[in-house]
Amino acid sequence: MLKIMFITATLCVAPLDRGARAEDPKEGAPSKKVTFKAPKEWEALGPDKTGIVTARFQTGEAASAVTVTLVELAGEGGGLGANVNRWRTQVGLESLAEKEVLKAPDPIKVDGATAHRLDVTGPAVGDKPAPRIIAVVVKSGDATWFIKMNGSAGAVDKQKAAFDEFVKSIRFEK
C-alpha cells in the first residue's frame, strides 16, 4: 500500500452566509483562500485535528450518514493516480494499473479550472451497505484541492445533487 506524506498547514474556517472563507495566510491558513456555499441540511463540523481538512460536513445518521470534506494540500497532494487507487481501496475495490488509473476520473470544471471527478462504489460486505465515494480533485495555484463525499451508496446517491451544487459553488481567490 502506498504511503503518502503530506505537507500540511493549520487551516481555519469562518462562516460566511452558509459558506466559508479560509482566514488570512499570515495566520497560518492556506496560501489561497476558498469560498463555497454548503447546503442547509449539511451540518458544519469544522476543520479536523490533523489540520489538513479545511471544512467538514455531515448529513444523516447511522447508515444514511454522509461526510463531505474539503482539503488543500501543497503541490500535487500525492498525485491523482495514487489518490484514485486509495479511494478505490477505501470502498473495497482493487487498485488499477498505472495505465488505467488516470482514465478512471471524468474531467469537470471547478471555478473555471480543469478538475477530475471520480465516482466509485464498492461491494456490500455482510450487513454493511455498499460504500461509495465521489471525489473531485482540482489544482489551484501551487496547491491541490480534494472535495470528497463518502457514505453508503444509497446515502451518497441522495446527496449527489447537493454535492454537485457545493462543488459548483467553490471559488478560489486568484
Secondary structure as GFF3:
##gff-version 3
##sequence-region A 1 174
A	DSSP	beta_strand	13	16	.	.	.	ID=ss1
A	DSSP	beta_strand	19	22	.	.	.	ID=ss2
A	DSSP	three_ten_helix	25	27	.	.	.	ID=ss3
A	DSSP	beta_strand	34	37	.	.	.	ID=ss4
A	DSSP	beta_strand	43	44	.	.	.	ID=ss5
A	DSSP	beta_strand	53	59	.	.	.	ID=ss6
A	DSSP	three_ten_helix	62	64	.	.	.	ID=ss7
A	DSSP	beta_strand	66	74	.	.	.	ID=ss8
A	DSSP	alpha_helix	80	90	.	.	.	ID=ss9
A	DSSP	alpha_helix	98	101	.	.	.	ID=ss10
A	DSSP	beta_strand	106	110	.	.	.	ID=ss11
A	DSSP	beta_strand	113	121	.	.	.	ID=ss12
A	DSSP	beta_strand	131	140	.	.	.	ID=ss13
A	DSSP	beta_strand	143	152	.	.	.	ID=ss14
A	DSSP	alpha_helix	153	169	.	.	.	ID=ss15
A	DSSP	beta_strand	171	172	.	.	.	ID=ss16
###
